[in-house]
Amino acid sequence: MRLYIFLLLPTFLIACKNPKTETTDNDSELVEDTIVTSEHAPKDFREFKVLDSKYINNEVLWEDFIKPLEDFTEDMYQGLKPLILETDIPTLQEHIQKGDLSYELLTKFYLYRIRKFDRDNPLSLNSVISLNSDVIAEAKQKDIDLKNRKLKHLIFGMPVLLKDNINTSGMITTAGAAVLRHNRTEDAFIVSQLKRQGALILGKANLSEWAYFFCGDCPSGYSAIGGQTLNPYGRRVIDTGGSSSGSAVAVAANFCVAAVGSETSGSILSPSSQNAVVGLKPTIGLLSRSGIVPISSTLDTPGPMTKNVIDNAILLDAMFGQDLEDNKSIYAIWETGFYTENIAENGMKGKRFGVVKGLLEDALYVRAINDLKQQGAEIIEIDQSDISLPNFLRLLNLDMKRDLPKYLSKYTDDEIKVKTVEDIVEFNKKDTLLIMPYGQKLFEGIVADNETDEFLRKIKDTLHHNGKLFFDAPMDANQLDGFLSINNYHAGFAAVAEYPAITIPMGYTDEGVPKGLTFIARRLQEKFLLQWAYAYEQASKKRILPANYN
């Protein structure tokens, strides 16, 4: 049986050398025949051309924190570990309310861990690109604010990392690319939402450059600005997944309370499953995309990445809201707290889930299904539909060719002179070894691909129809509540259907590679996804802290 697997999206895309001649049949064959999983990574997966960033100076990165962290000792760090490591947000807030912890100490704890583990040491992960120099002062203010008013949202005072394609005031937003290394911006809409609810922006996370739609031949987790992100469960051995690699790794290693990633097709689900964290790809339009470096206005969405399900719901709840600048933004009638309320109720009993027969060879998947059965779920085995995703690559090409110039024109600093993908391709040629050591095949493919708006509209209509049909046909025929997958195996179909998906740790292979059980549901059923994932999490408890980062 052929599986549609979108773990390393560019791996199948680079085969399309001439986008003008690769039409529906050829595209669907490329998607179907390319199976890339962490167990079947490219042969040169461990042979990185670049490991450490050529742009980040560790001394400069930490110069603003020398004095503020002077009084935070190793003994204090060790004493706080039992309160903070692997602790969910509600429990952290309880510790703070009791006076056992403060937002200032919580923030210093994460900064201390990032400095201790992330760069320039034998355990370095290269997951963080930059830090908010004001975050300790902001945390101190949160402690003062809490004394003067009631806690309004659980995200209040929680240090969050943002994928470095999300605009944030007072910081640089690079998408991992050298051409944007001086890109100072205003806040993206979702960042304004987070700040309005009181979240602390700790810093920016590394990513696969340009959200993994740039080089084609590079490993996931690599960017010119951030260097090579490494997996804490197996540095240089286990793939990080992409493109929200830094977000997933930082959460897995407890460098933050939570992180925000973004996905076009698998870019939250892939790194979340590869790093044993919970990642939610929402219905497209539930969360604003304004001020986020785009690939595709058709498919892009940000999403929460956390160590557990309740934190995922809290972070989602803090970000959602209608954005009039985003043409897909959804008017949500529900109020703050909607996604966290009653998360432990309405679990598995009587829920019907479809499982793909061909995936039942995976022992971890079978074990997860048995856990669901014990919680009262009904499991229906289904044959995977023989449906293709024609012109998927061309959708990304044509969307990015139109959408990236809009971002560059509206949301970047005046210092940024490039205005088109063609401009960036030419800029990168100035120093190929430093700026693009793995080349820029996908960007070159974008430049070469030209079509009419009408052609693009037809591609979108076909893909959306096929994606919905892939899920709706078996769900309608079998009266299913949801669809069960592994990692991001069906991320492409969920993307074009605009359906939400959540992945949650379901265990580790004999080689120690994390895997995720992925729930997929229909449009705007995130609350159900979170309830199902919470029920499975409480029944299974599969997440384990990476051994060298305890």
C-alpha positions in Angstrom: 0.0 0.0 0.0 1.2 3.5 -0.8 1.2 6.0 2.1 1.1 9.7 1.6 3.8 11.0 4.0 4.8 14.6 4.3 7.5 14.5 6.9 10.2 16.2 4.8 8.1 18.0 2.3 10.9 19.3 0.0 12.3 15.8 -0.5 9.5 14.9 -2.9 9.1 18.4 -4.3 12.6 18.7 -5.7 12.0 16.0 -8.2 9.8 18.4 -10.1 12.5 20.0 -12.2 10.3 21.6 -14.8 7.1 22.9 -13.2 5.7 23.9 -16.6 5.6 20.3 -17.7 4.8 18.5 -14.4 1.1 18.5 -14.4 -1.6 16.4 -12.5 -0.5 12.9 -13.3 3.2 13.4 -12.8 2.7 15.4 -9.6 0.5 12.7 -8.0 3.0 10.0 -8.8 5.8 12.0 -7.2 3.7 12.5 -4.0 2.7 8.9 -3.8 6.0 7.3 -4.6 8.1 9.3 -2.2 8.0 7.9 1.4 10.3 9.7 3.8 10.1 8.9 7.5 12.6 9.3 10.3 13.6 5.7 9.8 14.2 6.3 6.1 16.0 9.6 6.2 18.3 10.7 3.4 21.6 8.8 3.4 23.6 11.9 4.2 21.3 12.9 7.0 24.0 13.0 9.7 26.6 14.5 7.3 25.6 18.2 7.8 27.5 20.7 5.7 26.8 23.3 8.4 26.3 22.7 12.1 26.7 25.9 14.0 25.4 29.3 13.0 27.8 31.6 11.2 25.6 34.6 12.2 25.0 34.1 15.9 27.6 35.3 18.3 26.9 33.6 21.6 28.5 36.4 23.6 26.4 39.0 21.9 23.3 36.8 22.3 23.8 36.9 26.1 25.3 40.3 26.7 22.0 41.8 27.8 21.5 39.1 30.4 24.9 39.1 32.2 23.8 41.4 35.0 20.1 40.2 35.2 21.3 36.6 35.6 24.1 37.3 38.0 22.0 36.4 41.0 20.6 33.2 39.5 22.9 30.4 40.7 23.2 26.7 39.8 21.8 26.0 43.3 18.7 28.1 42.5 18.4 26.3 39.2 18.6 22.9 40.8 16.1 23.9 43.5 13.6 25.1 40.9 13.8 22.0 38.7 11.2 20.0 40.6 8.7 22.9 40.3 9.2 23.6 36.6 10.5 20.7 34.5 7.7 19.0 32.6 5.1 21.0 34.6 1.9 22.2 32.9 0.8 25.8 32.9 -2.1 25.4 35.5 0.4 23.9 38.0 3.0 26.6 37.3 0.3 29.2 38.0 -0.6 27.4 41.3 3.1 27.5 42.4 3.1 31.3 41.6 -0.1 31.9 43.4 1.2 30.1 46.5 4.4 32.1 46.4 6.7 29.1 45.7 7.6 30.6 42.3 7.4 33.9 40.5 7.3 34.9 36.8 10.7 36.4 37.2 12.2 33.1 38.5 10.4 31.1 35.9 11.8 33.3 33.1 15.3 33.2 34.5 15.1 29.4 34.8 14.4 29.0 31.1 17.1 31.5 30.2 19.5 29.6 32.3 18.6 26.3 30.6 18.9 27.8 27.1 22.4 29.2 28.0 23.4 25.9 29.6 22.3 23.6 26.8 21.5 25.3 23.5 24.7 26.5 21.9 28.5 26.0 22.1 28.6 22.9 24.2 28.6 19.1 23.6 24.8 18.9 24.1 24.0 22.0 22.0 20.7 21.8 20.1 20.7 25.2 18.2 17.0 25.6 18.8 16.9 29.3 19.7 17.9 32.1 17.3 17.4 35.2 19.4 16.1 36.3 22.9 13.9 39.2 24.0 16.4 41.4 25.9 13.5 42.9 28.0 11.9 39.7 29.1 13.2 39.7 32.6 12.0 43.2 33.2 8.7 42.3 31.7 8.5 39.2 34.0 9.1 41.4 37.0 6.3 43.6 36.0 4.0 40.6 35.6 4.7 39.8 39.3 3.7 43.3 40.3 0.6 43.2 38.0 -0.5 39.9 39.5 -0.6 41.4 43.0 -2.9 44.2 41.8 -5.4 42.2 39.8 -6.9 38.7 39.3 -5.3 36.3 36.9 -7.4 36.7 33.7 -5.8 34.1 31.4 -3.6 31.1 32.2 -1.0 32.2 29.6 -0.3 35.3 31.8 3.4 35.5 32.7 4.3 32.3 30.8 7.5 32.5 28.7 6.7 31.5 25.1 9.1 31.1 22.1 8.0 32.0 18.6 9.1 30.4 15.4 11.3 33.0 13.7 9.0 33.6 10.8 6.5 35.3 13.2 6.9 39.1 13.4 7.6 40.4 16.9 8.3 44.0 17.8 11.7 44.8 19.4 13.1 41.7 17.8 14.4 40.6 14.4 12.3 38.2 12.2 14.4 36.3 9.8 12.6 33.1 8.6 16.2 31.8 9.1 17.4 33.7 6.0 20.4 35.9 5.7 18.5 38.4 3.6 16.1 39.2 6.5 18.8 39.4 9.2 18.0 43.1 9.9 14.2 42.7 9.6 12.7 44.7 12.5 8.9 44.6 12.4 5.7 45.2 14.4 3.9 42.4 16.1 2.0 39.8 14.1 -1.6 39.6 15.0 -1.2 36.4 17.0 1.7 38.0 19.0 -0.5 41.0 19.8 -3.1 38.5 21.0 -0.6 36.7 23.2 0.7 40.0 24.7 -2.9 41.1 25.3 -3.5 38.0 27.4 -0.2 38.6 29.3 2.2 36.1 27.7 5.9 36.8 27.9 7.7 36.5 24.5 11.0 34.8 25.5 12.6 34.8 22.1 12.6 33.3 18.6 13.1 29.6 17.7 15.1 28.3 14.8 13.4 26.7 11.8 14.0 25.1 8.5 14.8 28.1 6.4 11.9 29.8 4.7 9.7 27.2 6.5 11.4 24.4 4.5 10.5 25.7 1.1 13.8 26.9 0.0 16.8 24.6 -0.6 15.3 21.2 -1.4 18.5 19.3 -0.6 19.0 20.5 3.0 18.3 18.6 6.2 15.3 19.6 8.2 16.0 22.1 10.9 18.7 24.0 9.0 18.8 27.7 8.5 21.5 30.1 7.6 20.8 32.3 10.6 20.2 29.6 13.2 22.4 26.8 12.0 21.4 23.1 12.3 18.7 22.3 14.9 19.4 18.9 16.6 17.0 16.5 18.2 17.4 16.1 22.0 16.5 12.4 21.8 19.4 11.8 19.5 21.7 14.6 18.4 22.8 14.1 14.8 21.1 10.7 14.8 17.3 11.4 14.9 15.8 13.9 12.5 14.2 17.0 14.0 11.4 17.1 11.5 10.5 20.4 9.9 9.9 23.2 9.5 9.0 24.2 13.1 12.1 22.4 14.3 13.4 24.9 16.8 9.9 25.3 18.4 9.6 21.5 18.9 13.1 21.0 20.1 12.9 23.9 22.6 9.7 22.6 24.0 11.0 19.0 24.2 14.1 20.2 26.1 12.1 22.5 28.5 13.6 25.8 27.2 10.2 27.4 27.5 6.7 26.8 28.7 5.4 26.5 25.1 6.2 27.6 21.6 4.3 28.7 18.5 5.1 27.0 15.1 3.6 27.3 11.7 2.5 24.7 9.1 1.8 24.6 5.4 1.8 20.8 5.1 3.3 18.9 8.1 5.5 21.6 9.6 3.9 21.5 13.0 2.9 17.8 13.0 6.3 16.6 11.8 8.7 18.2 14.3 6.2 17.7 17.2 6.0 13.9 16.6 9.8 13.7 16.0 10.4 15.4 19.4 7.7 13.9 21.5 5.6 17.0 22.0 2.0 17.9 21.4 1.4 19.9 18.2 -1.8 21.3 16.8 -2.4 22.3 13.2 -5.7 24.3 13.4 -8.4 24.8 10.8 -6.9 27.3 8.4 -8.2 30.7 9.4 -8.8 30.0 13.1 -5.5 31.7 13.8 -4.4 34.8 12.0 -1.5 34.6 9.5 -0.9 38.4 9.2 2.7 39.3 9.9 3.9 35.8 9.4 6.4 35.1 6.6 4.3 33.1 4.1 4.6 30.1 1.8 0.9 29.8 0.9 -2.0 32.0 1.8 -4.1 29.0 0.9 -2.6 26.5 3.4 -0.5 28.4 6.0 -1.4 28.5 9.7 0.4 29.1 13.0 -0.3 26.6 15.8 0.6 25.8 19.4 3.4 23.3 20.3 3.6 22.2 24.0 4.7 19.4 26.3 1.1 18.4 27.1 -2.5 18.8 25.9 -3.8 21.3 28.5 -1.0 23.7 27.7 -1.8 23.3 24.0 -5.4 24.3 24.6 -4.3 27.3 26.7 -1.9 28.6 24.0 -4.5 28.1 21.3 -7.1 29.9 23.4 -4.7 32.9 23.9 -4.0 33.3 20.1 -7.4 32.9 18.4 -9.5 35.9 17.3 -10.7 37.4 14.0 -8.2 39.4 12.0 -9.7 41.6 9.4 -6.4 41.8 7.5 -6.4 38.0 6.9 -8.9 37.0 4.2 -9.4 33.6 5.7 -9.7 34.7 9.3 -12.7 33.1 11.0 -15.2 35.0 13.2 -15.2 33.0 16.4 -18.3 33.4 18.5 -16.8 31.5 21.5 -15.3 33.4 24.4 -11.9 33.2 26.1 -11.5 29.8 27.8 -13.5 27.9 25.2 -10.7 25.4 24.4 -9.7 24.7 28.0 -13.2 24.5 29.4 -14.3 20.8 30.0 -11.3 19.4 28.3 -11.4 16.3 30.5 -15.0 15.7 29.6 -16.5 14.0 26.5 -13.5 11.8 26.1 -13.3 8.5 24.2 -16.5 6.6 25.2 -18.6 5.9 22.1 -16.3 7.8 19.8 -15.7 6.2 16.4 -12.3 6.5 14.8 -11.1 5.3 11.4 -7.7 3.6 11.3 -5.8 2.8 8.1 -5.3 -0.9 7.7 -1.8 -0.4 6.2 -0.6 1.4 9.3 -1.5 -1.6 11.6 2.0 -2.9 11.0 3.3 -0.2 13.3 3.5 -1.7 16.9 3.2 1.7 18.6 0.1 2.6 16.5 -1.5 -0.7 17.5 -0.7 -0.1 21.1 -2.2 3.4 21.0 -5.3 2.0 19.4 -5.7 -0.5 22.2 -5.3 2.3 24.7 -8.2 4.1 23.0 -10.3 0.9 23.0 -9.8 0.6 26.7 -11.1 4.1 27.1 -14.3 3.2 25.3 -13.5 4.2 21.7 -14.8 2.2 18.7 -12.1 1.5 16.1 -13.1 0.9 12.4 -10.4 -0.3 10.0 -10.6 1.3 6.6 -8.8 1.0 3.3 -6.9 4.2 2.4 -8.7 6.0 -0.5 -6.9 6.1 -3.8 -7.0 9.8 -4.1 -4.1 12.0 -5.4 -3.0 15.6 -4.8 -2.3 16.9 -8.3 -0.2 20.0 -8.7 0.5 20.3 -5.0 4.0 21.7 -5.7 2.6 24.2 -8.2 0.2 25.5 -5.6 3.1 26.3 -3.3 5.1 27.8 -6.1 2.4 30.0 -7.4 1.1 31.1 -4.0 4.6 31.9 -2.6 5.4 33.8 -5.8 2.4 36.1 -5.0 2.3 36.0 -1.2 5.9 36.6 -0.3 6.1 39.9 -2.1 3.0 41.1 -0.2 4.7 40.3 3.1 7.9 42.0 2.0 6.0 45.1 0.9 3.7 45.3 4.0 5.3 43.7 7.0 9.1 44.1 6.7 11.5 46.8 7.8 12.4 49.6 5.3 16.0 48.2 5.5 14.8 45.1 3.5 15.3 46.0 -0.1 14.3 42.7 -1.7 10.7 42.7 -3.0 10.3 39.4 -4.9 11.5 35.8 -4.8 13.7 36.7 -7.8 15.4 39.4 -5.8 16.1 36.9 -3.0 17.6 34.4 -5.4 19.9 37.0 -6.7 20.9 38.2 -3.3 21.7 34.6 -2.2 24.2 34.3 -5.0 26.5 36.9 -3.4 27.9 34.3 -1.0 26.7 30.8 -1.7 28.7 29.1 1.0 27.6 31.3 3.7 24.0 32.1 2.6 22.9 28.9 0.8 25.3 26.0 1.3 22.6 23.5 0.2 21.5 25.6 -2.8 18.1 27.1 -3.4 16.4 24.7 -5.8 12.9 25.4 -4.5 13.2 29.1 -4.8 14.6 28.7 -8.3 11.5 26.5 -9.1 9.2 29.3 -7.9 10.9 31.8 -10.2 10.6 29.4 -13.1 6.9 28.7 -12.5 4.5 31.1 -14.2 0.7 30.6 -14.6 -2.5 32.6 -14.6 -4.7 33.3 -11.6 -7.4 31.1 -13.2 -5.0 28.1 -13.4 -4.1 28.6 -9.7 -7.8 28.8 -8.7 -8.4 25.5 -10.5 -5.5 23.8 -8.6 -6.9 25.1 -5.3 -10.4 23.8 -6.1 -9.2 20.4 -7.1 -6.9 19.9 -4.1 -9.5 21.1 -1.7 -12.1 18.8 -3.2 -9.7 15.8 -3.1 -8.5 16.5 0.4 -12.1 16.7 1.8 -13.1 13.6 -0.2 -10.1 11.6 1.3 -11.5 12.1 4.8 -15.2 12.7 4.2 -15.9 9.5 2.2 -14.8 7.0 4.9 -16.1 9.3 7.7 -19.5 9.5 6.2 -19.7 5.9 5.2 -18.7 4.7 8.7 -20.1 7.5 10.8 -16.7 8.3 12.1 -15.9 11.1 14.6 -12.2 11.3 13.6 -9.3 9.8 11.6 -6.2 8.3 13.3 -2.8 8.6 11.7 0.9 8.6 12.6 3.1 11.6 12.8 2.3 13.7 9.7 1.6 10.9 7.3 -1.6 12.5 6.2 -0.7 16.1 6.7 -1.0 16.9 3.0 -4.6 15.8 2.8 -5.5 17.7 6.1 -3.8 20.8 4.7 -5.7 21.0 1.4 -9.0 19.9 3.1 -8.3 22.7 5.6 -9.0 20.3 8.4 -7.4 20.4 11.9 -5.0 17.8 13.3 -3.2 17.2 16.5 -0.3 14.9 17.2 0.6 13.6 20.7 3.4 11.3 21.9 2.6 7.6 21.5 6.0 6.1 22.4 9.4 5.5 21.0 10.8 2.9 18.5 13.5 0.4 19.6 16.0 2.9 18.3 14.6 5.6 20.5 12.8 7.6 17.8 9.7 9.4 19.1 6.4 8.9 17.3 3.1 10.6 17.6 -0.5 9.5 17.3 -2.3 12.0 15.1 -6.0 12.8 15.4 -7.6 14.5 12.3 -11.1 15.9 12.4 -13.4 18.1 10.4 -13.3 21.8 10.1 -13.4 23.8 13.4 -13.4 20.7 15.6 -10.3 21.6 17.5 -12.2 21.3 20.8 -13.0 17.7 20.1 -9.4 17.1 19.0 -8.1 18.5 22.3 -10.6 16.4 24.3 -9.6 13.2 22.5 -5.9 14.0 22.8 -6.3 14.8 26.5 -8.1 11.5 27.1 -5.4 9.6 25.3 -2.6 11.4 27.0 -4.0 10.7 30.5 -4.5 7.1 29.6 -1.0 6.5 28.0 1.5 9.0 29.5 4.1 8.3 26.8 6.1 11.5 26.8 9.6 11.1 28.4 12.0 13.9 29.1 15.2 13.6 26.9 17.7 11.8 29.0 20.6 14.3 28.7 18.4 17.4 29.4 16.9 16.6 32.8 
